[in-house]
Every structure is written in C-alpha cells, then in structure tokens.
Amino acid sequence: KAEDRPEAVVARLYEAHGSTVVAWLQTSLPVKEAMLCDLLERPAARGCLPLEQQGVRLSFTPFHVLSILLVLRQ
C-alpha cells in the first residue's frame, strides 16, 4: 500500500540480468491510473503511464529500479 494514498499501491520492479528490456506489468486490480514515482512515492516528472489492454509498458536499462504508483478505482 502507498504511504499517503489509501486508494493506491506501489509496485517496485528491477532488471536483474544486466539487459535493456521492455516488459508489461499486468494486474487484476482495478487500476484507474499508473505513474512512475520516486522512492518516496512522489510522482515523477514524466507523468502518467498509458494504460493499455496488455497492461502498462515499462522500459528497463541494466539493473534499473522502477517504482510505479497504481491508483485504484474505489
């Protein structure tokens, strides 16, 4: 769960094999909005991530950590 937003969860993901990759984050949660955030869960300057039928598309560089704030429908 997000610290300051009861309607949100934070997913932290990382690339562990030293590759540049594209991945899809899929969930059964009722996601209304997805955005990159920092470790303190503040939204990143790049703003919202588009929600697509396959989920949320993420790009990783080697050993990169991404934090994604998922705002859920109430």
BELNORKA-V622885 format. One record per residue. N is the residue number from 0. PSI is psi in whole degrees, 0 to 359 (999 if undefined). D_CENTER is the distance of its C-alpha to the mean C-alpha in Angstrom with 1 decimal. Layout:
n | psi | d_center
N | PSI | D_CENTER
N | PSI | D_CENTER
This chain:
n | psi | d_center
0 | 148 | 12.9
1 | 148 | 12.1
2 | 309 | 15.2
3 | 1 | 16.4
4 | 101 | 14.9
5 | 341 | 16.4
6 | 14 | 14.8
7 | 157 | 11.1
8 | 156 | 9.3
9 | 130 | 7.0
10 | 129 | 5.7
11 | 124 | 7.0
12 | 153 | 7.9
13 | 157 | 10.9
14 | 118 | 13.5
15 | 359 | 16.7
16 | 5 | 19.3
17 | 30 | 19.8
18 | 160 | 18.9
19 | 123 | 17.1
20 | 160 | 15.1
21 | 135 | 13.1
22 | 161 | 11.1
23 | 132 | 10.0
24 | 118 | 7.6
25 | 144 | 10.2
26 | 157 | 11.0
27 | 358 | 14.2
28 | 150 | 13.0
29 | 78 | 14.0
30 | 128 | 10.9
31 | 331 | 12.4
32 | 143 | 9.7
33 | 137 | 6.1
34 | 149 | 5.8
35 | 146 | 5.4
36 | 168 | 7.6
37 | 184 | 10.4
38 | 341 | 11.7
39 | 10 | 13.6
40 | 25 | 10.7
41 | 134 | 12.2
42 | 140 | 10.5
43 | 162 | 10.8
44 | 334 | 13.8
45 | 349 | 12.2
46 | 207 | 11.2
47 | 148 | 9.5
48 | 136 | 7.9
49 | 135 | 10.6
50 | 122 | 10.7
51 | 170 | 13.1
52 | 325 | 15.4
53 | 349 | 13.9
54 | 218 | 10.3
55 | 126 | 7.5
56 | 129 | 9.1
57 | 141 | 7.8
58 | 131 | 10.7
59 | 141 | 11.7
60 | 169 | 15.0
61 | 127 | 17.1
62 | 23 | 16.0
63 | 139 | 12.9
64 | 132 | 10.3
65 | 137 | 6.7
66 | 126 | 5.3
67 | 125 | 2.3
68 | 119 | 5.3
69 | 112 | 6.4
70 | 127 | 10.0
71 | 150 | 12.5
72 | 144 | 15.8
73 | 999 | 18.8
